[in-house]
């Protein structure tokens, strides 16, 4: 089993990703963050919780810095940052496709992910 997943994000301005590929100005920006989990037993509750935390942390890096106060676009920027977080975590959980992690995510985000089956 692959012990690494890549969290990818398209369509947001990125500044702190572990690996970023910037496309032409008229295309979306893309970032990828590698999330290792060889040290986790995802079939256990603590392992699944730790993995979800790692995916969330990777999403924060992929989505860039939290918008700073004082900007005229702060409200919209904060809204987009949170939307980026939700989309990216949802995509990471789906890409991992592990039942315990999917169940944990679904419990805290109803309707956000289809549960994985193995």
N, C-alpha and C positions, 0 to 999 in steps of 0.2 A: 504494500500500500504506500502511496506517495505520502511523505511526511511533511510536505510543504505545500501551501496554497499561495496563490498570488491574488491579492486584492487589486482590482483595476477600477479606475474611475475615468469617465469621459465627460467633458463638458463643463469643467470648472477651472478657475484660475488656481494654479498650484504653486506652492512655494517651499514646502518642507517634505516632499515625498522622498523616499529612499531611492527611487528611480523614476525619473520623469521623462516622457517623450513628448516634446512640444510639437504639435502639428502646425501647418500654415495658419495664418491669421484667420482665414475663413473656415477653418476646421476646428474640431474640439481639441482641447488639451487633454492629455492622458497621463495618468500616473499609475505605477504599479508598486506595491509594497509586498514583500515576501513575508509570510507568516509561518514560522517553523513550529512544529508540534510533536516532534519525535519523542520528547520527554514527557508527554501527557498520555494518560489512558483516557481516551474520549468516551469510553463506555461507562465511566464513573461520573457521578454528579460533580465532584471537585474538578475533574479533568475537563468536562464539558463547560463548566463555568469559567475555568481558566482560559479555555480556547475562545469562548465568546468575548472575554475581556481582551484577548490579544487581537481578535478581529476588530473590535471597537477601537482599540488603540491604533491599529493600522489604518482604519478609516479616518481617524483624526489626522494622521500624517498625510494621507492621500488627499484629504479635502483642504488642506492648508491651514493657515493660522486663523484663529477665531477673529472675526471682524473687530476692529478697534473702535472704542467709543469716540464720539466727536465727528465721525464721518457723516456727511449728508445722506449717505446711503446705508447707514447702520442698520435700520430696521429690515430693509430688503436683504442686505448682506447677511445678517444673522439668520433670517428665514431661509435663505438659500444654503447657508452653511449647515443648518440643521437638516434640511432636505437632503443635502449631499451625504451627511452622516447616515441617515436612514437608508438611502438607496445603496450606499456602499456596504454597510453592514449586512443588509438583506442579500446583496449579491455575493458577499463573502460566505455567508452561511449556506446559501444555495450552492455555491461552487464546491464547498467542502462536502456537502451532501452526507452528513453524518446524523443518524437518527437522534442521538442524545443532544447534540448541539442544536439541531433544528427544533426539537421539542422545547428546549430551554428558551430559545429565541421566540418561538411561537407563543409560549406562555406569557411572555412579557410584551409581545407585539401581536395581538390577535389579528388574523387575516393577512399577516405580512409575508408568510413563507409557506410553501407546501412542504409537508413533512417528508423527510427522506425515509426510504425503506431499504433494508438490506436483507 
